[in-house]
Amino acid sequence: MAKESSFDIVSEVDMQEVDNAYQQTAREIAQRYDLKDSGSTVELSKGDRTITITAPADFVVRQITDVLNSKLIKRGIDIKALSWDTPQAASGGFVRVVGHIVNGIDQETAKKINRDVKALKLKCKIQIESDKLRVTSASKDTLQEVIGYLRDADYGLPLQFTNYR
């Protein structure tokens, strides 16, 4: 019997890189002329995996979000890893926006990936294991086809392919 090859489909974010991007953003807010005295803040909660932006206006929130996104991109983090809530009114006429850092693949997305891979009609098995998926096949070429297909597909979160054996 041929040896089975496999790989895992995961969606993970390096929190150290997020922390570095957050610190660079906070430093830029303190130094930029248009943001310096606005009272804007950026807070990172590693435990909750959230980033909170508080600013005097929605326009300023968008500016800070753009700065944060550019820092994340420079650090190699996909923007899809952050999902933003709708802006909410905060005390003192400020606006607050909370961004959640995605960790793992939710069940609904995992089932959608599973259906899409099975629709390719390739000789491979796919298993959902909590927040990741494992794809196994006797042919490494089949696994490469699955990876190529998933790289082109958009599921709203960044996918990484690990444990390729």
N, C-alpha and C positions, 0 to 999 in steps of 0.2 A: 504494500500500500504506500502511496506517495505521501510524503510529509506535508502536512497542512501549513500554509503560510497565513499570517494574520497581521492586522494593524488595528489601532484604536482611533476612533474619531472623538476628539475632546474639544472643549471650548474653555480655555484657561487664560488668565491674565497675570502677568508678573507684577505683583503688588509693589515691589521695590521700584520698578520703573514708573508705576503710577505715582508713587510717593515723590520720586525725583521730578516728574513733570509738574506735580502739585506745588512743590517748593519753588521751582522756576517760575511758575505762574504767579505765586504769591509775591515773589521778588519783583517781577515785572509790574505788577499792580502798584507796588510801593514806589516804583521809579518812574513809571510813565506819567507824563504831564497831565493827560486828560483823565487819568484814573487815580492819581495820587491822593487828592483831597476829597474824593467822592464818598468815602466811608464804606467802600465796597470790601467784602471779605470773601475768602475761599477757605473752606474747611474740609479736611479729609478724615473720614472715620474708617480706619482699617478693619475694625471689628464688624461694622455694619456694611462695609464695602460700598460706602456712599461718598459723594462729593457734593457739598452744599455751597451754592453761590448766593450771596446776599448783596444787593445793589440798590441804589436809589431809583432806578428806572429800568424798564424792560430792555431799552436800547443798550444800557451799560452791561446788563446781564449777557446779552448777545455778544458784546465786545469781549467780555471775560471768557465766555464759552469758546469763542474763536481763538483766543490766546491759549487756553487750555488744550483745545484740539490740536493746535500746531505743535505744542510741546509734546503731546502724546504721540503724534505722528513721527516727530523727530526721534522719539525713544522706541519706535517700532511697535507701538500698540495700535491696533485697529480701532477706528472710531466706533465701529459697530459694538464694541465691548461696553459702551456706555449707553444706557437708556435714560432719557431725561423725562421727568414729570412735567406737568404744566406749571407755569409760573403762578405763585400764590402771593397774596398780599401779606406783608410782615409788619411788625410794629414800626411806627415812625414814618409811614409812607414808603417803606422799602419793599422790594420784590425779592422773593426767595425761590430758587429752583434747586431741586435735588436730583442728582444723577446717580443711578445705580450701576455698579460695575458687575457685568455678567460673569458668573462662574458656573460652569457646567451647562449641559444641554437639558432643557426642560423636556418633560415627557411628550408634550404635543409636537415639538420640533423633532424629537427623536423618532416618533412614529411617522412623521412626514418624510424624514430622511430614509427611513426603512422602506416606506412605500415607493419612493422614487428609485432607490437602488434595486428593489425587486422588479420594478417596471422595466429596467434595463435588460432583464432576462439573461443575466450573466450567471455562470455557475459559481455562486458564492453564497455563504450564509451570513446573516447579520443578526446580532443579538444586542438587545438593549440592556445595559448594566448600569442601573441608577442614573448617573449623570454623564455617561459616555456610551459609545457604541463600539462593538467589536465586529470586524468583518474578517471572515476566514474563507480561504479557497485553496485548492491544490495548485492553482496557477498564479504565479506572481504577476503575470501580464494582466490577468483579470483584476487583481488588486490595483494595479496601476491605472486601469481603465476607470475603476470606481473612484480613485483619488482624483483623476483628471475631471471626471464628471462633477464631483462635489466642489472642486475649486471653481468651476464655472457657474455653479448654482448659487443662488442667494437665499439664505435662510434667516437673515436678519441678525446673525451673530458670527463672530469669527471662528472658523474651524481650524484645528490643528490635527495632524496625523502623526501619532506616536506609536512606539513599540512595534515598529515594522520588523517582522521576523519571517 
